[in-house]
Amino acid sequence: MVTKKWIAGALCVMLMLSILGVATAQRLQYGDAGPTVLALQQRLRLLSFYDDVLDGKYGYKTYLAVKKFQESVGLQADGIAGPKTLEKLGYSAPSLSGKAFKLGDSGAEISEIQARLIALGYLAGSETGVFDSTMQKSVLAFQKANALPENGIVDGMVLMWMQSAGAFGKSIADWKLGKSLLRLEVHDFYDAVAEVQELLFKLGYVDVTDGYYRESTRDAVKLFQQKNGLPADGVVGPDTYNMLTNPAAKKKSDPTPPGGSSTNIKLLYGKSTGPLVITLQNALAALGYYTGPINGSYDYATYLAVKAFQQHNGLKVDGVVGPVTWDKVNSPTALKKP
């Protein structure tokens, strides 16, 4: 016979399983980033295992904190926050449920969100307290740049990440100060886009400087990159921006060098320095292969990271970054470090 006591006990078990369900489905490890990592760092800090910046990036300090916690509770100390580790931590992933703000909403909370979007460079002007189409576009841009689900809705996860130290901004000024990643591409619309268009205009590549990164701007960027010996992907990253501001940058009327694009790239250990190496180091760091300083010098640590990348991506393992390795490193199909 089923008793009330048994039912109550079963309900308690079900409740506990529902609480732990999100945690047991998670696996966080070195190289990951986002709100889920931020929640992990917050939990580790609460338990006095982590005392570094709450940036949502699973870097070396987070890895060490997880290992230290694992050792303290008798788990395998591998620095990977798998289901058992997360369960022991009492970790709960940020929830997509709860209060969410969307197109048409208004109020003081909307103004606060707008203030943060303005600070990060995604929204121009001042707070209006109204979630209009312009704000929706800025939310979509924030979600895109921060690898969040792109739905234009500000839920608990988006709010959590928006307020974190690891949130990426979209202004040239923030990038110069090291506060964000510079990556401007089609459909972006910020003051930073207008600044890039101004630079392209001075060199004769565009006629419009409206702050909207349309296909015409992408094509102009690709032509600029070809003429200046850069990978012609139509995306404005650090290398392209630095060349745009370089007095030696080639104008549209200048001849295109033979080869163009990435066909003339060859980065060598101990011999290569400069913006291309910085781009390489940033890409390898994002993929988990490089943990050293972003210094623009092809040093031994960079050489080892390149070899590891080549090995895991089925390329010739020689530590030399030629066109094939370069294109793979910057490809969306590049494999992260296992």
C-alpha positions as CSV (number, residue, x, y, z in Angstrom):
1,M,0.0,0.0,0.0
2,V,1.3,3.4,-1.0
3,T,1.5,5.6,2.1
4,K,1.5,9.4,2.3
5,K,5.0,9.2,3.9
6,W,6.2,7.3,0.9
7,I,4.7,9.8,-1.5
8,A,6.2,12.7,0.3
9,G,9.6,10.9,0.2
10,A,9.3,10.3,-3.5
11,L,8.4,13.9,-4.1
12,C,11.5,15.0,-2.2
13,V,13.6,12.7,-4.3
14,M,12.1,14.1,-7.5
15,L,12.6,17.6,-6.3
16,M,16.3,16.9,-5.6
17,L,16.7,15.3,-9.0
18,S,15.1,18.3,-10.7
19,I,17.5,20.6,-8.9
20,L,20.5,18.6,-9.8
21,G,19.3,17.8,-13.3
22,V,20.9,20.8,-14.9
23,A,24.2,20.2,-13.1
24,T,24.4,16.5,-14.1
25,A,23.9,17.4,-17.7
26,Q,26.9,19.8,-17.7
27,R,30.6,19.4,-18.4
28,L,32.7,22.5,-18.1
29,Q,36.4,22.5,-18.8
30,Y,39.4,24.6,-19.7
31,G,38.7,26.9,-22.6
32,D,35.0,27.2,-22.1
33,A,33.4,30.6,-21.5
34,G,30.0,32.1,-20.8
35,P,27.3,32.3,-18.1
36,T,27.7,28.7,-17.1
37,V,31.4,29.2,-16.3
38,L,30.6,32.4,-14.5
39,A,28.1,30.5,-12.3
40,L,30.8,27.9,-11.6
41,Q,33.3,30.6,-10.6
42,Q,30.7,32.2,-8.3
43,R,30.1,28.8,-6.6
44,L,33.8,28.2,-6.2
45,R,34.3,31.7,-4.7
46,L,31.4,31.1,-2.3
47,L,33.2,28.0,-1.1
48,S,36.6,29.8,-0.9
49,F,38.3,27.9,-3.7
50,Y,38.5,30.8,-6.2
51,D,39.6,34.3,-5.5
52,D,40.2,35.7,-9.1
53,V,38.1,37.8,-11.3
54,L,34.6,36.6,-12.1
55,D,34.9,36.8,-15.9
56,G,33.1,33.6,-17.1
57,K,36.3,32.3,-18.7
58,Y,37.5,28.8,-17.8
59,G,41.2,29.7,-17.6
60,Y,44.1,28.4,-15.6
61,K,42.9,29.9,-12.3
62,T,39.5,28.3,-12.6
63,Y,41.1,25.0,-13.6
64,L,43.3,25.1,-10.5
65,A,40.3,26.0,-8.3
66,V,38.3,23.1,-9.6
67,K,41.3,20.7,-9.0
68,K,41.6,22.0,-5.5
69,F,37.9,21.5,-4.8
70,Q,38.1,18.0,-6.3
71,E,41.0,17.1,-4.0
72,S,39.1,18.3,-1.0
73,V,36.1,16.0,-1.6
74,G,38.0,13.0,-2.8
75,L,37.2,13.2,-6.5
76,Q,39.6,12.6,-9.4
77,A,41.5,15.9,-9.6
78,D,41.5,16.5,-13.3
79,G,40.3,20.1,-13.3
80,I,37.3,19.2,-15.4
81,A,33.9,20.1,-13.9
82,G,31.9,17.1,-14.8
83,P,28.6,15.9,-13.4
84,K,30.1,14.5,-10.1
85,T,32.1,17.6,-9.5
86,L,29.2,19.9,-10.2
87,E,26.9,17.9,-8.0
88,K,29.4,18.0,-5.1
89,L,29.7,21.8,-5.6
90,G,25.9,22.2,-5.4
91,Y,26.2,24.0,-8.8
92,S,23.1,25.2,-10.7
93,A,23.5,26.4,-14.2
94,P,21.9,29.8,-15.1
95,S,18.3,29.2,-16.0
96,L,16.6,30.4,-19.1
97,S,13.3,30.6,-17.2
98,G,12.1,33.4,-14.9
99,K,11.6,37.0,-15.8
100,A,12.5,38.0,-19.3
101,F,12.4,41.3,-21.2
102,K,11.4,41.6,-24.8
103,L,10.2,43.9,-27.6
104,G,7.4,46.2,-26.4
105,D,8.3,46.1,-22.7
106,S,9.0,49.3,-20.7
107,G,10.0,50.5,-17.3
108,A,13.0,51.2,-15.0
109,E,14.5,47.8,-15.5
110,I,14.6,48.3,-19.3
111,S,16.5,51.6,-18.6
112,E,19.1,49.7,-16.5
113,I,19.6,47.2,-19.3
114,Q,19.9,50.0,-21.9
115,A,22.5,51.7,-19.7
116,R,24.6,48.6,-19.7
117,L,24.2,48.1,-23.5
118,I,25.3,51.7,-24.0
119,A,28.4,51.2,-21.7
120,L,29.3,48.1,-23.8
121,G,29.0,50.0,-27.1
122,Y,25.9,48.2,-28.5
123,L,23.4,51.0,-28.1
124,A,23.8,54.7,-28.9
125,G,22.1,57.7,-27.2
126,S,20.5,57.6,-23.8
127,E,18.1,55.3,-21.9
128,T,14.5,55.6,-22.9
129,G,13.0,52.8,-20.8
130,V,11.3,51.3,-23.9
131,F,12.3,48.0,-25.4
132,D,12.0,49.1,-29.1
133,S,13.4,47.6,-32.3
134,T,16.6,49.5,-31.9
135,M,17.2,48.0,-28.5
136,Q,16.3,44.5,-29.8
137,K,19.0,44.8,-32.5
138,S,21.5,45.8,-29.8
139,V,20.5,42.8,-27.7
140,L,20.9,40.5,-30.7
141,A,24.3,42.0,-31.3
142,F,25.4,41.5,-27.7
143,Q,24.2,37.9,-27.8
144,K,26.0,37.2,-31.1
145,A,29.3,38.7,-29.8
146,N,29.1,36.8,-26.5
147,A,28.1,33.4,-27.9
148,L,24.6,33.4,-26.4
149,P,21.3,32.2,-28.0
150,E,20.4,34.9,-30.5
151,N,16.7,35.6,-29.8
152,G,16.6,39.3,-28.9
153,I,15.2,38.5,-25.4
154,V,17.0,39.6,-22.2
155,D,16.4,36.7,-19.7
156,G,18.3,35.7,-16.6
157,M,21.2,34.2,-18.4
158,V,21.7,37.3,-20.6
159,L,21.4,39.7,-17.7
160,M,23.9,37.6,-15.7
161,W,26.5,37.7,-18.5
162,M,25.8,41.3,-19.4
163,Q,26.8,42.4,-15.8
164,S,29.9,40.2,-15.7
165,A,33.5,41.3,-16.1
166,G,33.8,39.0,-19.1
167,A,31.1,40.6,-21.2
168,F,32.5,41.6,-24.6
169,G,31.9,45.2,-25.7
170,K,31.7,46.4,-29.3
171,S,33.6,49.7,-29.4
172,I,37.1,50.4,-30.7
173,A,37.9,52.2,-27.5
174,D,37.1,49.1,-25.4
175,W,39.2,47.0,-27.7
176,K,42.2,49.3,-27.4
177,L,41.9,49.2,-23.6
178,G,41.8,45.4,-23.8
179,K,38.2,45.2,-22.5
180,S,36.7,43.5,-25.5
181,L,37.3,41.5,-28.7
182,L,37.4,43.4,-31.9
183,R,35.4,41.5,-34.6
184,L,33.1,43.5,-36.9
185,E,31.2,41.8,-39.7
186,V,28.1,41.9,-41.8
187,H,24.9,43.0,-40.0
188,D,26.8,44.8,-37.2
189,F,25.9,48.4,-36.5
190,Y,27.9,50.4,-34.0
191,D,30.0,53.5,-33.7
192,A,33.0,51.2,-34.3
193,V,31.6,50.3,-37.8
194,A,31.3,54.0,-38.6
195,E,34.9,54.5,-37.5
196,V,36.1,51.7,-39.8
197,Q,34.0,53.1,-42.7
198,E,35.7,56.5,-42.2
199,L,39.1,54.9,-42.5
200,L,38.0,53.0,-45.6
201,F,36.5,56.2,-47.0
202,K,39.9,58.0,-46.6
203,L,41.6,55.2,-48.6
204,G,38.9,55.3,-51.3
205,Y,37.2,51.9,-50.6
206,V,33.7,53.1,-49.6
207,D,31.4,56.1,-50.2
208,V,29.0,55.6,-47.3
209,T,29.8,55.9,-43.5
210,D,26.5,55.2,-41.9
211,G,27.6,52.7,-39.2
212,Y,25.9,49.7,-40.8
213,Y,28.1,46.8,-41.9
214,R,26.3,45.8,-45.1
215,E,27.6,43.5,-47.8
216,S,29.1,46.6,-49.6
217,T,31.3,47.3,-46.5
218,R,32.3,43.6,-46.3
219,D,33.4,43.7,-50.0
220,A,35.3,46.9,-49.4
221,V,37.1,45.3,-46.4
222,K,37.9,42.2,-48.4
223,L,39.5,44.3,-51.2
224,F,41.4,46.3,-48.6
225,Q,42.7,43.1,-47.1
226,Q,43.7,41.7,-50.4
227,K,45.7,44.8,-51.3
228,N,47.4,44.8,-47.9
229,G,48.4,41.2,-47.8
230,L,45.9,40.1,-45.1
231,P,43.5,37.1,-45.1
232,A,40.5,38.4,-47.2
233,D,37.6,37.2,-45.0
234,G,35.7,40.6,-44.9
235,V,35.9,40.7,-41.1
236,V,37.5,43.6,-39.3
237,G,39.7,42.1,-36.5
238,P,42.8,43.6,-34.8
239,D,45.1,43.0,-37.8
240,T,42.8,44.7,-40.3
241,Y,42.1,47.6,-38.0
242,N,45.8,48.1,-37.3
243,M,46.5,48.1,-41.0
244,L,43.6,50.6,-41.6
245,T,45.3,53.0,-39.2
246,N,48.8,52.4,-40.6
247,P,50.1,55.3,-42.8
248,A,51.5,52.6,-45.1
249,A,48.1,51.1,-45.8
250,K,47.4,50.8,-49.6
251,K,44.6,52.7,-51.2
252,K,42.0,51.3,-53.5
253,S,43.8,52.9,-56.4
254,D,47.0,51.0,-55.5
255,P,47.8,47.7,-57.3
256,T,46.9,44.4,-55.6
257,P,50.0,42.4,-54.6
258,P,50.4,39.0,-56.4
259,G,49.0,36.1,-54.4
260,G,46.8,38.2,-52.0
261,S,44.8,36.8,-49.1
262,S,46.6,34.3,-47.0
263,T,48.7,32.7,-49.7
264,N,51.8,34.7,-48.7
265,I,51.6,34.0,-45.0
266,K,54.5,32.1,-43.4
267,L,55.0,32.5,-39.7
268,L,58.2,30.9,-38.2
269,Y,59.4,30.2,-34.7
270,G,61.8,32.8,-33.5
271,K,61.5,34.9,-36.7
272,S,58.0,36.3,-36.9
273,T,56.5,39.1,-34.9
274,G,53.7,41.6,-35.2
275,P,49.9,41.8,-35.6
276,L,49.5,38.5,-37.5
277,V,51.2,36.7,-34.6
278,I,48.8,38.4,-32.2
279,T,45.9,37.2,-34.3
280,L,47.4,33.7,-34.3
281,Q,47.9,33.7,-30.5
282,N,44.3,34.9,-29.9
283,A,42.9,32.2,-32.1
284,L,45.0,29.5,-30.5
285,A,44.0,30.7,-27.0
286,A,40.3,30.7,-27.9
287,L,40.7,27.1,-29.1
288,G,42.6,26.1,-25.9
289,Y,46.0,25.5,-27.4
290,Y,47.8,28.6,-26.2
291,T,47.9,30.0,-22.6
292,G,50.9,32.3,-22.8
293,P,50.9,36.1,-23.2
294,I,49.5,37.7,-26.3
295,N,52.7,39.5,-27.2
296,G,52.9,39.2,-31.0
297,S,56.1,37.2,-30.8
298,Y,56.4,33.7,-32.3
299,D,58.1,32.2,-29.3
300,Y,58.5,28.6,-28.1
301,A,55.1,28.5,-26.4
302,T,53.4,29.7,-29.6
303,Y,55.4,27.1,-31.6
304,L,54.3,24.3,-29.3
305,A,50.7,25.5,-29.5
306,V,50.8,25.5,-33.3
307,K,52.2,21.9,-33.4
308,A,49.5,20.7,-31.0
309,F,46.8,22.4,-33.1
310,Q,48.2,20.9,-36.3
311,Q,48.3,17.4,-34.8
312,H,44.7,17.6,-33.5
313,N,43.4,19.1,-36.8
314,G,45.1,16.6,-39.2
315,L,47.6,19.0,-40.6
316,K,51.3,18.6,-41.2
317,V,53.0,18.9,-37.8
318,D,55.9,21.3,-38.4
319,G,55.2,24.3,-36.2
320,V,55.1,26.5,-39.3
321,V,52.0,28.6,-40.0
322,G,51.6,28.6,-43.7
323,P,48.4,29.3,-45.7
324,V,46.8,25.9,-44.8
325,T,47.4,26.2,-41.1
326,W,46.4,29.9,-41.0
327,D,43.1,29.2,-42.8
328,K,42.3,26.3,-40.5
329,V,43.1,28.2,-37.3
330,N,40.7,31.0,-38.4
331,S,38.0,28.5,-39.7
332,P,34.8,27.8,-37.8
333,T,35.6,24.1,-38.3
334,A,38.9,24.2,-36.3
335,L,38.9,21.6,-33.5
336,K,39.4,22.8,-29.9
337,K,42.1,21.2,-27.8
338,P,40.6,18.0,-26.3
